[in-house]
Amino acid sequence: MPDEITEVSATEDAAPMPRRNQRRRAPVHVARYANHANVTSSPFDIRLNFAEIVTDENDQYVFEDFASVIMSPQHAKALLVLLSNNVKRWENTFGQIDISRIMKQAGAEELAE
């Protein structure tokens, strides 16, 4: 896939996709910071759940869930390619991203390799 592809769209019919300059934000569009993500799947879809780890009134850490994005496995795989290409490009510009510490904290250090 060429490096210049930065978005993936899918429709169920054969109608042409909108050009990139025809993009607009929905009235309910929200931009939020997420420092936690969870992924679940079924045979039919993949769900990305986003949260922010915050402290509550008792000074305990809690996951404050704020959004879920549900997509087809095909679209999720295309998103994986886009994210991978963008992270590689970022690392080529700014340097290697070390995630070993946070993966160890999450108990998933084997995934960081």
Buried (B, 14 or more C-beta within 10 A) or exposed (E): EEEEEEEBEEEEEEEEEEEEEEEEEEEEEEEEEBEBEEEEEEEEEBBBBBBBEEEEEEEEEEBEEEEEEBBEEEBBEBBEEBEEBEEEEEEEEEEEEEEEEEBEEEEEBEEEE
